[in-house]
Amino acid sequence: MKKFTFHLIAFLLTVTLYGQQHVFSLSDLEKQGISMKHLDSLYKAVPSKDTIHPVFNQQYYDTVVHVAINEFIENINTYLLNHGFKWGLPVRCINRVYFNSSGKIDYFIYIFKGLIGNETDFTFKKLVSEFISNYKIQVIAPENFSFTIPVMYSD
């Protein structure tokens, strides 16, 4: 009975987690019991440098995917600024974004490089969650994919 209960809980947690979009700091992701290694097993990583891409052909990557990812980051920063978010000083961040094959965002993982206050972190997470709930990059892929996107956020 305990084994059945455990599997039922694990199944329900998986359905809940994978059925919606999530924004996590890396430490919050790990507190949820989810590892990036696990997500990486479900989403094929697309390198950001010129190389052979495991998901897209080179021409599609150069003309569509690369442009869509840059627009995505620009649009996040614009959304934050339009909603009164202030960084103060420029903030370096690494974003790991997991997309489903239709271009919707399933997971947005962020790692700030440097100290960020709790209120700043909370507001960032809230606004990015709002933003990605209605955002879809204009990319069609044969499978789920992910990008690591280093960025310098600023006012």
Beta strands, then each sheet from edge to edge (+ up, - down):
strand 1: 22-25
strand 2: 44-45
strand 3: 91-99
strand 4: 105-113
strand 5: 145-153
sheet 1: 1+ 4+ 3- 5+ 2+
end
